[in-house]
Amino acid sequence: MKSSPGIKRIILLTAIICLFIFISNVGFSLDYGREKDYAFEKIARKLSRGVVNVFTGWIEIPKKIAEAWEDQDPFTGFVVGGVRGFGWAWVRTSAGLYDVVTFAFPYPNDYEPMLKPEFVLADIWGAKIPDKFEY
């Protein structure tokens, strides 16, 4: 039994359509995977930012004392900076605790930090902490 040319064309056309569908689905899945990776990176960053701020929030106290000390005499700088430091330590630790508790939810906007800078020592060292780690 011979196969007709019409059947060969239908098989070839079907193979081309299947190949096109396969290639387009692979491309779509790659884009979808990237979005998931970016979301996972943002979630992991929010959780790590929260943990770091909970454990390093107290560093705001000597940081604010040092800042106030430069502007005023030592005693006044110590008192004013200490009060500001306790306030900022409370704020940073609370923001860190909020980030730890709500790390899976995109609040505030798209996992953005509540405080700038997002880490207590980022501005002291003078270098911005990178958003994403490069491998």
MIFI-392505 format. One line per field, with one value per residue (C-alpha): y, x negated, z negated; residue in three letters; residue number from 0. Coordinates in nm, 2 decimals. Last residue first. Layout:
! residues N
v = (Y, ...)
u = (X, ...)
w = (Z, ...)
r = (ALA, ...)
k = (NUM, ...)
***
This chain:
! residues 135
v = (3.42, 3.77, 3.85, 4.08, 4.41, 4.50, 4.67, 5.03, 5.12, 5.41, 5.19, 5.41, 5.43, 5.06, 5.01, 5.00, 4.80, 4.91, 5.26, 5.37, 5.21, 5.01, 4.80, 4.71, 4.37, 4.46, 4.77, 4.73, 4.45, 4.17, 3.89, 3.60, 3.81, 3.92, 3.80, 3.85, 4.19, 4.31, 4.20, 4.40, 4.70, 4.67, 4.64, 4.94, 5.16, 5.05, 5.11, 5.45, 5.56, 5.43, 5.60, 5.93, 5.92, 5.82, 6.08, 6.35, 6.23, 6.15, 6.45, 6.67, 6.53, 6.52, 6.88, 6.91, 6.82, 6.54, 6.39, 6.38, 6.15, 5.93, 5.90, 5.82, 5.53, 5.41, 5.37, 5.26, 4.95, 4.81, 4.73, 4.47, 4.15, 4.25, 4.43, 4.13, 3.90, 4.14, 4.20, 3.82, 3.77, 4.06, 3.94, 3.58, 3.71, 3.93, 3.65, 3.41, 3.67, 3.71, 3.33, 3.30, 3.56, 3.38, 3.05, 3.21, 3.35, 3.01, 2.84, 3.08, 3.00, 2.62, 2.66, 2.85, 2.58, 2.30, 2.47, 2.53, 2.17, 2.05, 2.27, 2.16, 1.79, 1.84, 2.01, 1.72, 1.46, 1.65, 1.68, 1.31, 1.23, 1.44, 1.28, 0.94, 0.65, 0.33, 0.00)
u = (-2.75, -2.61, -2.42, -2.13, -2.04, -2.40, -2.48, -2.57, -2.92, -3.00, -3.08, -2.87, -2.58, -2.52, -2.56, -2.20, -2.06, -1.77, -1.90, -1.63, -1.36, -1.04, -1.23, -1.05, -0.89, -0.68, -0.51, -0.51, -0.39, -0.45, -0.36, -0.60, -0.83, -0.54, -0.67, -1.04, -0.98, -0.77, -1.04, -1.30, -1.07, -1.04, -1.42, -1.48, -1.22, -1.33, -1.69, -1.59, -1.43, -1.72, -1.97, -1.78, -1.79, -2.16, -2.25, -2.09, -2.27, -2.60, -2.61, -2.53, -2.81, -3.06, -3.00, -2.78, -2.78, -3.03, -2.89, -2.54, -2.66, -2.87, -2.57, -2.34, -2.57, -2.63, -2.25, -2.16, -2.38, -2.08, -1.90, -2.16, -1.98, -1.63, -1.77, -1.96, -1.66, -1.43, -1.68, -1.72, -1.34, -1.30, -1.59, -1.45, -1.11, -1.27, -1.49, -1.19, -0.99, -1.28, -1.31, -0.94, -0.96, -1.25, -1.06, -0.78, -1.01, -1.17, -0.83, -0.72, -1.02, -0.97, -0.61, -0.69, -0.94, -0.69, -0.41, -0.63, -0.75, -0.39, -0.29, -0.59, -0.51, -0.14, -0.24, -0.47, -0.21, 0.05, -0.19, -0.27, 0.10, 0.16, -0.13, 0.05, -0.09, -0.13, 0.00)
w = (-4.07, -4.11, -4.43, -4.38, -4.54, -4.62, -4.95, -4.88, -4.99, -5.23, -5.52, -5.75, -5.49, -5.48, -5.85, -5.97, -5.68, -5.46, -5.42, -5.40, -5.61, -5.51, -5.26, -4.93, -4.91, -4.60, -4.76, -5.13, -5.15, -4.90, -5.15, -5.22, -5.45, -5.67, -6.01, -5.94, -5.77, -6.06, -6.31, -6.10, -6.10, -6.48, -6.52, -6.30, -6.49, -6.83, -6.74, -6.59, -6.92, -7.13, -6.90, -6.92, -7.30, -7.30, -7.04, -7.25, -7.57, -7.42, -7.19, -7.48, -7.68, -7.39, -7.26, -6.96, -6.58, -6.58, -6.90, -6.75, -6.46, -6.70, -6.94, -6.65, -6.54, -6.90, -6.94, -6.59, -6.65, -6.86, -6.54, -6.45, -6.54, -6.43, -6.13, -6.01, -6.05, -5.87, -5.58, -5.55, -5.52, -5.28, -5.06, -5.06, -4.94, -4.68, -4.55, -4.54, -4.34, -4.10, -4.07, -4.01, -3.74, -3.59, -3.58, -3.39, -3.13, -3.09, -3.08, -2.80, -2.59, -2.64, -2.55, -2.23, -2.12, -2.19, -2.01, -1.70, -1.70, -1.72, -1.43, -1.22, -1.30, -1.20, -0.88, -0.79, -0.88, -0.67, -0.38, -0.39, -0.40, -0.09, 0.10, 0.08, -0.10, 0.10, 0.00)
r = (TYR, GLU, PHE, LYS, ASP, PRO, ILE, LYS, ALA, GLY, TRP, ILE, ASP, ALA, LEU, VAL, PHE, GLU, PRO, LYS, LEU, MET, PRO, GLU, TYR, ASP, ASN, PRO, TYR, PRO, PHE, ALA, PHE, THR, VAL, VAL, ASP, TYR, LEU, GLY, ALA, SER, THR, ARG, VAL, TRP, ALA, TRP, GLY, PHE, GLY, ARG, VAL, GLY, GLY, VAL, VAL, PHE, GLY, THR, PHE, PRO, ASP, GLN, ASP, GLU, TRP, ALA, GLU, ALA, ILE, LYS, LYS, PRO, ILE, GLU, ILE, TRP, GLY, THR, PHE, VAL, ASN, VAL, VAL, GLY, ARG, SER, LEU, LYS, ARG, ALA, ILE, LYS, GLU, PHE, ALA, TYR, ASP, LYS, GLU, ARG, GLY, TYR, ASP, LEU, SER, PHE, GLY, VAL, ASN, SER, ILE, PHE, ILE, PHE, LEU, CYS, ILE, ILE, ALA, THR, LEU, LEU, ILE, ILE, ARG, LYS, ILE, GLY, PRO, SER, SER, LYS, MET)
k = (134, 133, 132, 131, 130, 129, 128, 127, 126, 125, 124, 123, 122, 121, 120, 119, 118, 117, 116, 115, 114, 113, 112, 111, 110, 109, 108, 107, 106, 105, 104, 103, 102, 101, 100, 99, 98, 97, 96, 95, 94, 93, 92, 91, 90, 89, 88, 87, 86, 85, 84, 83, 82, 81, 80, 79, 78, 77, 76, 75, 74, 73, 72, 71, 70, 69, 68, 67, 66, 65, 64, 63, 62, 61, 60, 59, 58, 57, 56, 55, 54, 53, 52, 51, 50, 49, 48, 47, 46, 45, 44, 43, 42, 41, 40, 39, 38, 37, 36, 35, 34, 33, 32, 31, 30, 29, 28, 27, 26, 25, 24, 23, 22, 21, 20, 19, 18, 17, 16, 15, 14, 13, 12, 11, 10, 9, 8, 7, 6, 5, 4, 3, 2, 1, 0)
***
